Amino acid sequence: MAATASPGAGGMDGKPRTSPKSVKFLFGGLAGLSAGLLRQATYTTTRLGIYTVLFERLTGADGTPPGFLLKALIGMTAGATGAFVGTPAEVALIRMTADGRLPADQRRGYKNVFNALIRIVREEGVPTLWRGCIPTMARAVVVNAAQLASYSQSKQFLLDSGYFSDNILCHFCASMISGLVTTAASMPVDIAKTRIQNMRMIDGKPEYKNGLDVLLKVVRYEGFFSLWKGFTPYYARLGPHTVLTFIFLEQMNKVYKRLFLSG
């Protein structure tokens, strides 16, 4: 029997062909990738850099590390600052990601993240780059207070136990503990943020007044533990991310100290 070529799978000559939609999806994803990379470069490096510097400055002359509450405060400061610095890239990322779902006549058509930032400033003004900055910073404060402080505290506990030395195994275990704490702390905040972003208008009024109203209604109508619905897949995503972040951070700190601070 003669095989028939399905539309989009290949041409009359039997050679596979790529549909225009596939090409558009590929390049749209690559365009969004540039914004995602810039966001990580600005947000992550800022928060980790500030946390490391403040942590070392506040460590006692005898090597005594800051207490847990001070670690949390340092994490809040680092998170808020990093979120502020990273918001322009996040605005570009959100717009570039959503662009492919819009009708053709409504698409902004940013070529890359730098083109997006330049056009946003030119067409809408500089303040637009920090639209949504406050809720982004609020989430970052919670996440970083949990993630950075719990990592430092877990690492200190493991080292004090006498069963671990300051190596990759210790960093891995402390990171996994930090991932659990961060997941538990950030999920309610993410639920509030997501529901506010997607809320409907009911009788001409917004469904929720603010983030606290979201949490209260979730607890009242869905149960307290609904705030952590989907905990396992969330941790499966955040855990490896946390492990890689801190392992790379620790190794880079060691290289920096060896090259610039030794002797």
Secondary structure, 3 states (H helix, E strand, C coil): CCCCCCCCCCCCCCCCCCCHHHHHHHHHHHHHHHHHHHHHHHHHHHHHHHHHHHHHHCCCCCCCCCCHHHHHHHHHHHHHHHHHHHHHHHHHHHHHHHHCCCCHHHCCCCCCHHHHHHHHHHHHCHHHHHCCHHHHHHHHHHHHHHHHHHHHHHHHHHHHHCCCCCCHHHHHHHHHHHHHHHHHHHHHHHHHHHHHHCCCEECCEECCCCHHHHHHHHHHHHCHHHHHCCHHHHHHHHHHHHHHHHHHHHHHHHHHHHHHHCC
